[in-house]
Amino acid sequence: MERLARLRTAKRPPPRRNPRALAVTAVAAVVVTGLIAFANAECLELVVASSNEKSQLLADIAKTYPAPQVDRRCVTVKIIEKASGAAERALRRDWAEEGLRTPHVWSPAATTWLVLLAQHRSDDGRTDIVEGVAHSLMQSPLAIAMPESMANALPNPSKIGWQDIYDLARKGWGSYGKPWGPFRLGKTDPTTSTSGLHALISVNYAAQRTSDPDEFVRIVEQSVVHYGDTVRTVLRNLRAADDLNAAPTYVSAIAVEEKQVFDYNNPATGRPPREKLKAIHPSDGTLVADHPYAILTWTDAAHKQAAADFEEYLSSPTIQARFQAAGFRNYLGQAGAVLESPYFDKSGPKGIWKPPDPKDLVEMLRAWRHDLRKPAHALFVVDVGRSMSELATGTKITKLDLATRAASVALDDLAPKDDVGLWTFPTTDGTLYRVAAPTSTVATSTSALARALPPVGTSGDEKGLYGVIRASVDEVRATYDRDRINAVVVLTGGGYPLTDKTAANGLIDYLLRQPLDQQIPIYVIAYGTTSKDVLQNIAESSGGAFYDATTDQVNIGEQLRNAMSNF
């Protein structure tokens, strides 16, 4: 615990070296590099596991890294993208059974994940694996992001706090004389996403100032439209609503990092949204994604030397300015010129909260998962056709066996208050689907049924897939529950091309015309040869998301978990 306290408060040490002082002349460097490369054809590869929102930026920066020689070998940097929550789960079990390279460095979005990892490993009887003190690379405070029209409708939008969110969640927009109906909060799953985790902590901190903390958290959670495995999913759905000139109808506010608001307002490709978001730092305090750079204890001496040098490069003024230009603040919390008013407060948050004690954080997540999270009303649709009887790549286990085991585990993670139905397709009697469990079934009971699903000897087809998707949406809408998160999850092994554009476009048009106040999002997980583009278009047109398990079939459980993190 003492190490964790130092981790949160330690200041960045002075630079370890002056890169210019260590450099030789350009000509000599070329000669030396050439000789060493000739003698050591294989470079030392430093593997850095990065959170989603900065992984591409780090990969681009790694290409410019003037790496030193380590043990007479050249150095290359490999950036692998892994969501912070997923990486924490993998590191908790020593990165076992992961399809990605084992990292030497982990850079989650926030120190909060290091705190959680240390506690989880301690609970498991394992030692901590973070080497020394992890310093910040850059910062991005959690913000309450609101469509501009909604933020401007409030008396003082620059001073909105979680108490104001609670009041809006309880009273709705009618209390401000606006026709937008109930307050709708966009929020990610705190077990997978940093903004979701920091929002959960923030709401709990704010709740402690009230007479009924549990009720405060419950009311805020009840205003959630749906959860998301990543902010990317929520913002993509918001952009789709904005394209229909209906952003306020989809969501009233999103708990999101300042950097991600910048990315939404300033897309790398295409036009900006019709209605931009305002990033408001909660007036009662907020947490900061400080993007620590954690060298892992299993890293050997040569890789530690390379890791330390790459960290210094990332801390240099040139690279820090590059972070600022991308919408981050530097490691001191200073904003660049791009975080401009009226959409950002360049001065930063007025109050900064620290993560809770490790055991309190674990308990906070447990209480959210089992007691306070908005419950689900969902339908799980599983392909049990002939293609699912094929062996998963690199295993002696069928795709269906892997899928049903993973589905059972994912359903077990839900709470007794969650209702999840179960359908299978195709069938042997010519019907579209078989009802294995109605939508009123408790999720834990659905879990046992999912594990025992038998394959059928027939193959599905395109017409049947579209038919069962539409029928599943109709089923959930017929039993729509405004106090729950309503959704459909489709798992398919494919095995057939999707080439009927007329039929696909008909389904997509049907899904696009759903009323936004009763939209049923579809989350599609697929492994097989089925066209990914068609399935992605179907999922996203419903307000859902597509998850591709084709290249890493063994880890379909992670894709299922990501999909089900939306409710």
C-alpha positions in Angstrom: 0.0 0.0 0.0 2.9 2.3 0.7 4.0 1.8 -2.9 0.6 2.8 -4.2 0.6 6.0 -2.2 4.0 6.9 -3.6 2.7 6.0 -7.1 -0.1 8.6 -6.8 2.1 11.4 -5.4 5.5 10.9 -6.8 6.9 13.8 -8.9 8.7 13.2 -12.2 12.5 12.9 -11.6 15.0 15.0 -13.5 16.0 13.6 -16.9 18.3 10.6 -16.8 20.4 11.9 -19.6 20.8 14.5 -22.3 20.2 12.8 -25.6 22.4 15.3 -27.5 25.3 14.6 -25.1 25.1 10.9 -25.9 24.9 11.3 -29.6 27.9 10.9 -31.9 28.3 12.7 -35.2 25.8 11.8 -37.9 28.3 10.1 -40.1 29.7 8.0 -37.2 26.2 7.1 -36.1 25.4 5.7 -39.5 28.6 3.7 -39.6 28.2 2.3 -36.1 24.5 1.5 -36.6 25.3 -0.2 -39.9 28.0 -2.4 -38.3 25.9 -3.3 -35.3 22.9 -4.1 -37.5 25.1 -6.3 -39.6 26.3 -8.2 -36.5 22.9 -8.3 -34.9 20.3 -8.7 -37.5 17.5 -9.1 -34.9 16.6 -5.9 -33.0 15.5 -5.7 -29.4 11.7 -5.2 -29.5 10.2 -3.1 -26.7 6.5 -4.0 -26.4 4.2 -1.3 -25.0 0.6 -2.1 -24.2 -1.4 1.2 -24.6 -5.0 2.3 -23.9 -7.2 2.9 -26.9 -7.3 6.6 -27.1 -3.5 7.1 -27.5 -2.3 3.9 -29.1 -2.2 5.2 -32.7 -0.5 8.4 -31.6 2.1 6.4 -29.7 2.6 4.1 -32.7 3.2 7.1 -34.9 5.6 8.6 -32.4 7.5 5.3 -32.1 8.3 5.6 -35.8 10.2 8.8 -35.1 12.0 7.5 -32.0 15.8 7.8 -32.4 16.5 4.6 -30.4 19.8 4.0 -28.8 21.8 0.8 -29.0 21.1 -1.6 -26.1 23.5 -4.5 -25.6 24.9 -3.8 -29.0 21.5 -4.3 -30.6 19.2 -1.8 -32.3 15.8 -1.1 -30.6 12.3 -1.1 -32.1 9.1 -0.1 -30.3 5.9 -2.2 -30.8 2.7 -0.5 -29.6 -0.2 -2.9 -29.0 -3.7 -1.5 -28.3 -5.5 -3.0 -25.3 -8.4 -1.3 -23.5 -7.4 -0.4 -19.9 -9.9 -2.7 -18.3 -9.1 -5.6 -20.6 -5.4 -5.1 -20.0 -5.9 -5.1 -16.2 -7.7 -8.4 -16.4 -5.0 -9.9 -18.5 -2.2 -8.6 -16.3 -4.0 -9.9 -13.2 -3.4 -13.4 -14.6 0.1 -12.7 -15.9 -1.1 -12.1 -19.5 -1.9 -15.9 -19.8 -3.8 -17.0 -22.9 -3.7 -13.6 -24.6 -3.3 -13.5 -28.4 -1.1 -10.3 -28.1 2.6 -10.1 -27.3 3.5 -10.0 -23.6 4.3 -6.3 -22.9 7.3 -4.9 -21.1 5.5 -1.6 -20.4 1.8 -1.0 -19.7 0.4 2.5 -20.2 -3.3 2.4 -19.2 -5.3 5.6 -19.4 -5.1 6.3 -15.6 -3.2 5.4 -12.4 -6.5 4.1 -11.1 -6.0 0.9 -13.1 -2.6 0.4 -11.4 -4.3 0.7 -8.1 -6.9 -1.8 -9.1 -4.4 -4.3 -10.5 -2.2 -4.2 -7.4 -5.3 -4.9 -5.2 -6.6 -7.7 -7.5 -3.2 -9.4 -7.5 -3.0 -9.1 -3.8 -6.4 -10.7 -3.4 -5.3 -13.5 -5.7 -2.1 -14.1 -3.6 0.2 -12.6 -6.3 2.8 -9.9 -6.1 2.6 -6.5 -7.7 4.1 -6.4 -11.2 4.7 -2.6 -11.6 8.3 -1.6 -11.4 8.9 1.4 -9.1 7.0 4.6 -9.7 4.9 5.0 -12.8 5.1 8.6 -14.1 2.5 10.4 -16.1 3.0 10.8 -19.9 0.0 13.2 -20.4 -3.3 14.2 -18.8 -6.9 14.4 -19.7 -9.5 15.3 -17.0 -12.9 13.6 -16.9 -15.6 16.0 -18.2 -19.4 16.1 -18.4 -19.8 16.6 -22.1 -23.1 18.1 -23.2 -24.5 19.0 -26.7 -24.0 22.7 -27.0 -27.7 23.6 -27.0 -28.3 21.7 -23.8 -25.3 23.1 -22.0 -26.4 26.6 -23.0 -29.9 26.0 -21.6 -28.5 25.7 -18.1 -28.2 28.8 -15.9 -24.4 28.4 -15.4 -23.0 25.6 -17.5 -19.4 26.3 -16.4 -20.4 25.2 -12.9 -22.2 22.0 -13.5 -21.5 19.3 -10.9 -22.7 15.8 -10.1 -25.4 17.2 -7.9 -26.8 19.0 -10.9 -26.7 15.7 -12.9 -28.6 14.1 -10.0 -31.2 16.9 -10.1 -31.6 16.6 -13.9 -31.9 12.8 -13.7 -34.6 13.2 -11.1 -36.6 16.0 -12.6 -35.9 15.9 -16.3 -35.6 18.8 -18.8 -39.1 20.0 -17.9 -37.6 21.6 -14.8 -35.8 24.0 -17.2 -38.8 24.5 -19.5 -37.3 22.5 -22.3 -39.1 19.8 -24.4 -36.2 17.3 -24.4 -38.0 14.9 -22.0 -36.0 12.9 -19.4 -32.3 13.5 -18.8 -30.3 10.8 -20.6 -26.7 10.1 -19.5 -24.1 8.3 -21.7 -21.7 6.3 -19.6 -19.2 3.5 -20.2 -18.8 0.3 -18.2 -16.4 1.0 -15.3 -15.0 -2.5 -15.5 -13.6 -1.8 -19.0 -13.4 1.9 -19.6 -11.5 4.7 -17.7 -14.1 7.3 -18.2 -16.7 4.9 -16.8 -14.5 4.0 -13.8 -13.8 7.7 -13.1 -17.4 8.6 -13.4 -18.4 5.9 -11.0 -15.8 7.1 -8.5 -16.9 10.7 -9.0 -20.6 9.9 -8.5 -19.8 8.0 -5.3 -17.6 10.8 -3.9 -20.5 13.3 -4.6 -23.0 10.9 -3.1 -21.1 10.9 0.2 -22.0 14.5 0.7 -25.7 13.6 0.7 -28.0 12.1 3.3 -28.7 9.0 1.1 -25.6 8.0 -0.9 -27.1 4.8 -2.4 -30.2 6.7 -3.6 -28.0 9.4 -5.2 -26.0 6.8 -7.2 -29.2 4.8 -8.1 -30.9 7.9 -9.5 -27.9 8.8 -11.6 -27.5 5.2 -12.9 -31.2 5.1 -13.8 -30.7 8.0 -16.2 -28.1 6.0 -18.2 -29.2 5.4 -21.9 -26.9 2.4 -22.1 -23.4 1.6 -21.0 -20.6 1.2 -23.5 -17.5 -0.9 -23.6 -15.6 2.1 -24.9 -16.3 5.8 -25.3 -15.8 5.2 -29.0 -19.1 3.3 -29.2 -21.1 6.0 -27.4 -19.7 8.8 -29.4 -20.3 6.9 -32.7 -23.9 6.5 -31.7 -24.1 10.2 -30.8 -22.6 11.2 -34.2 -25.3 9.0 -36.0 -28.0 10.9 -34.1 -26.3 14.2 -34.9 -26.4 13.3 -38.6 -30.1 13.1 -38.2 -30.1 16.5 -36.4 -31.2 14.7 -33.3 -28.2 14.7 -30.9 -30.2 15.9 -27.9 -32.7 13.2 -28.4 -30.1 10.5 -28.0 -28.2 11.8 -25.0 -28.1 14.8 -22.7 -24.6 14.4 -21.4 -21.7 11.9 -21.5 -19.1 11.2 -18.9 -16.0 11.3 -21.0 -12.4 12.4 -21.0 -11.6 15.9 -22.3 -9.4 14.4 -25.1 -12.3 12.4 -26.5 -14.5 15.5 -26.7 -11.7 17.1 -28.7 -11.6 14.1 -31.1 -15.4 14.2 -31.5 -15.5 17.9 -32.2 -12.5 17.7 -34.5 -12.7 14.4 -36.5 -9.5 13.4 -38.3 -11.6 12.7 -41.4 -14.9 14.1 -42.6 -16.9 17.1 -41.4 -17.3 18.2 -37.8 -20.6 17.3 -36.1 -23.6 19.7 -36.5 -23.7 20.2 -32.8 -20.4 20.1 -30.9 -20.0 19.0 -27.3 -18.9 21.3 -24.5 -16.5 19.7 -22.1 -17.4 20.8 -18.6 -15.2 20.0 -15.6 -17.5 19.0 -12.7 -17.6 21.8 -10.2 -17.5 19.4 -7.3 -14.3 17.8 -8.4 -13.1 15.3 -11.1 -10.5 12.6 -11.7 -7.7 12.9 -14.2 -6.6 10.3 -16.7 -2.9 10.7 -16.2 -1.7 8.0 -18.6 1.1 6.4 -16.4 4.1 4.6 -18.0 4.5 1.4 -15.9 7.5 -0.8 -16.6 6.6 -4.4 -15.6 8.8 -6.4 -13.2 9.1 -9.4 -15.5 11.0 -7.2 -18.0 14.7 -8.0 -18.3 17.5 -5.5 -17.8 18.0 -4.7 -21.5 14.3 -4.1 -22.1 14.1 -2.0 -19.0 16.9 0.2 -20.3 15.1 0.6 -23.6 11.8 1.3 -21.8 13.5 4.0 -19.7 14.9 5.7 -22.8 11.6 5.6 -24.7 9.9 7.1 -21.7 12.4 10.0 -21.7 11.7 10.5 -25.4 8.0 10.7 -24.7 8.7 13.3 -21.9 10.7 15.6 -24.2 9.3 19.0 -25.0 8.8 18.1 -28.7 6.7 15.1 -28.0 4.8 16.7 -25.1 3.8 19.5 -27.6 2.6 16.8 -29.9 0.4 15.3 -27.2 -1.0 18.8 -26.6 -1.7 19.3 -30.3 -3.7 16.0 -30.2 -6.0 17.3 -27.5 -4.2 16.0 -24.4 -2.7 18.2 -21.7 1.0 17.6 -21.0 2.2 15.7 -17.9 2.0 18.9 -15.9 -1.7 19.3 -16.8 -1.1 22.3 -19.1 -3.4 22.5 -22.2 -2.3 23.3 -25.7 -3.8 25.9 -28.0 -6.3 23.5 -29.4 -8.4 23.3 -26.2 -10.2 26.5 -27.0 -13.3 28.2 -25.5 -16.2 27.9 -25.6 -15.9 24.1 -25.8 -13.1 23.7 -23.3 -11.8 25.4 -20.2 -8.1 25.8 -20.9 -7.3 26.5 -17.2 -8.3 23.0 -16.3 -10.5 21.5 -13.4 -10.7 23.5 -10.2 -10.8 20.4 -8.0 -9.0 17.1 -8.6 -9.9 13.9 -6.8 -7.6 11.0 -6.3 -8.6 7.3 -6.7 -10.1 5.7 -3.5 -8.1 3.3 -1.4 -7.6 0.0 -3.3 -10.1 -2.1 -1.2 -12.7 0.6 -1.4 -12.3 0.7 -5.2 -12.9 -3.0 -5.5 -15.9 -2.8 -3.3 -17.2 0.2 -5.3 -17.1 -1.9 -8.5 -18.7 -4.9 -6.8 -21.6 -2.7 -5.6 -22.1 -1.2 -9.0 -22.1 -4.5 -10.8 -24.5 -6.3 -8.5 -26.7 -3.5 -6.9 -26.5 -0.1 -8.5 -26.1 -0.7 -12.2 -29.1 -0.1 -14.4 -30.6 -3.6 -15.1 -30.8 -5.2 -18.5 -33.7 -6.4 -20.6 -32.0 -8.2 -23.5 -32.1 -11.0 -26.0 -29.2 -13.2 -26.8 -29.3 -14.8 -30.3 -26.9 -17.6 -31.0 -26.0 -19.2 -34.4 -25.8 -23.0 -33.8 -25.6 -23.9 -37.5 -23.1 -26.1 -39.3 -20.4 -23.5 -39.5 -20.3 -23.4 -35.7 -19.3 -27.1 -35.6 -16.0 -26.2 -37.2 -12.9 -26.2 -35.1 -11.8 -22.8 -33.9 -8.4 -21.8 -35.4 -5.5 -23.5 -33.6 -7.7 -25.6 -31.3 -9.4 -28.9 -31.0 -12.6 -27.2 -29.8 -15.5 -26.2 -32.0 -16.5 -22.6 -32.4 -19.8 -23.3 -30.7 -18.2 -24.9 -27.7 -15.9 -21.8 -27.3 -18.8 -19.4 -27.9 -21.2 -21.1 -25.5 -18.6 -21.4 -22.7 -17.7 -17.7 -23.1 -21.4 -16.7 -23.3 -22.2 -18.6 -20.1 -19.3 -16.9 -18.2 -20.4 -13.4 -19.6 -24.0 -14.1 -18.5 -22.9 -15.2 -15.1 -21.2 -11.8 -14.7 -24.7 -10.1 -14.8 -26.8 -9.7 -11.8 -30.0 -11.6 -10.7 -32.0 -8.5 -11.6 -30.9 -8.8 -15.3 -33.3 -10.5 -17.7 -31.8 -12.1 -20.8 -33.7 -14.3 -23.2 -32.0 -16.9 -25.5 -32.8 -17.8 -29.1 -31.0 -20.1 -31.5 -30.9 -20.3 -35.2 -31.1 -22.0 -37.8 -33.7 -24.7 -37.0 -34.4 -28.1 -38.4 -38.2 -27.5 -38.8 -38.0 -24.5 -41.1 -38.9 -21.8 -38.5 -36.7 -18.7 -38.1 -35.5 -19.5 -34.6 -36.0 -21.6 -31.5 -36.8 -20.0 -28.2 -34.5 -21.5 -25.6 -35.5 -18.9 -22.9 -38.0 -16.0 -23.0 -36.8 -12.4 -22.4 -38.2 -12.6 -18.8 -35.5 -15.2 -17.9 -33.0 -14.3 -15.1 -29.6 -14.0 -16.7 -28.0 -16.6 -14.4 -30.6 -19.1 -15.6 -29.9 -18.2 -19.2 -26.2 -18.8 -18.5 -26.8 -22.5 -17.8 -28.9 -22.9 -20.9 -26.3 -21.2 -23.1 -23.6 -23.6 -22.0 -25.7 -26.6 -23.1 -26.8 -25.4 -26.5 -26.5 -28.3 -29.1 -25.4 -27.7 -32.7 -27.8 -28.4 -35.6 -26.8 -30.1 -38.8 -28.2 -27.4 -41.1 -26.6 -24.2 -42.3 -28.0 -20.8 -41.9 -28.5 -18.5 -44.8 -28.6 -14.7 -45.4 -32.4 -14.5 -45.5 -32.7 -16.4 -42.2 -30.1 -14.2 -40.5 -31.8 -11.0 -41.5 -35.2 -12.4 -40.5 -34.1 -13.5 -37.0 -32.3 -10.1 -36.4 -35.5 -8.2 -37.2 -37.7 -10.6 -35.2 -35.4 -10.2 -32.2 -35.6 -6.4 -32.3 -39.4 -6.7 -32.6 -39.5 -9.0 -29.6 -37.5 -6.7 -27.3 -39.5 -3.7 -28.4 -42.7 -5.5 -27.7 -41.6 -6.0 -24.1 -39.6 -2.7 -23.9 -38.9 -1.5 -20.3 -37.9 2.1 -19.8 -36.3 1.3 -16.4 -33.9 -1.1 -18.1 -31.3 -1.2 -20.8 -33.0 -2.9 -23.8 -30.7 -4.6 -26.3 -30.1 -7.6 -28.6 -26.8 -9.6 -28.9 -26.2 -11.7 -32.0 -23.4 -14.3 -32.1 -22.8 -15.8 -35.5 -20.2 -18.1 -37.1 -21.1 -17.1 -40.6 -20.1 -19.6 -43.1 -22.0 -17.9 -45.9 -21.5 -14.7 -47.9 -23.8 -11.7 -47.4 -24.4 -10.6 -51.0 -28.1 -9.7 -51.1 -27.7 -5.9 -51.0 -31.5 -5.3 -51.3 -32.3 -7.5 -48.3 -29.5 -6.0 -46.2 -30.4 -2.4 -47.0 -34.0 -3.2 -46.2 -33.0 -4.4 -42.7 -30.7 -1.4 -42.2 -33.5 1.0 -43.3 -35.8 -0.6 -40.8 -33.3 -0.2 -38.0 -32.5 3.4 -38.9 -36.2 4.2 -38.6 -36.4 3.1 -35.0 -37.8 5.8 -32.7 -34.8 7.1 -30.7 -36.7 6.9 -27.4 -37.2 3.2 -28.0 -34.2 2.2 -30.0 -33.1 -1.4 -29.7 -29.3 -1.5 -30.2 -27.8 -4.7 -31.7 -24.4 -5.9 -30.7 -23.0 -8.4 -33.3 -20.1 -10.7 -32.5 -18.9 -12.7 -35.5 -16.2 -15.2 -36.4 -16.2 -16.8 -39.8 -16.2 -15.8 -43.4 -19.4 -13.7 -43.3 -19.0 -10.2 -44.6 -17.9 -8.0 -41.8 -18.9 -4.8 -43.5 -22.5 -5.9 -43.8 -22.7 -7.0 -40.2 -21.1 -3.8 -39.0 -23.5 -1.6 -40.9 -26.4 -3.6 -39.5 -25.1 -3.2 -35.9 -24.3 0.5 -36.1 -27.5 1.4 -37.9 -29.3 0.2 -34.8 -27.2 2.2 -32.4 -25.2 -0.9 -31.5 -21.7 -2.1 -32.4 -19.8 -4.9 -34.2 -17.1 -7.1 -32.6 -14.9 -9.1 -34.9 -13.6 -12.4 -33.4 -12.3 -13.8 -36.7 -8.6 -13.3 -36.2 -8.5 -14.4 -32.5 -11.2 -17.0 -32.1 -9.9 -18.4 -28.9 -10.4 -15.1 -27.1 -14.0 -14.7 -28.2 -14.8 -14.4 -24.5 -13.3 -10.9 -24.5 -15.4 -9.8 -27.5 -18.5 -11.2 -25.8 -17.6 -9.3 -22.6 -17.1 -6.1 -24.6 -20.4 -6.5 -26.3 -22.3 -7.2 -23.0 -20.5 -4.3 -21.3 -23.1 -2.1 -23.1 -25.8 -3.3 -20.7 
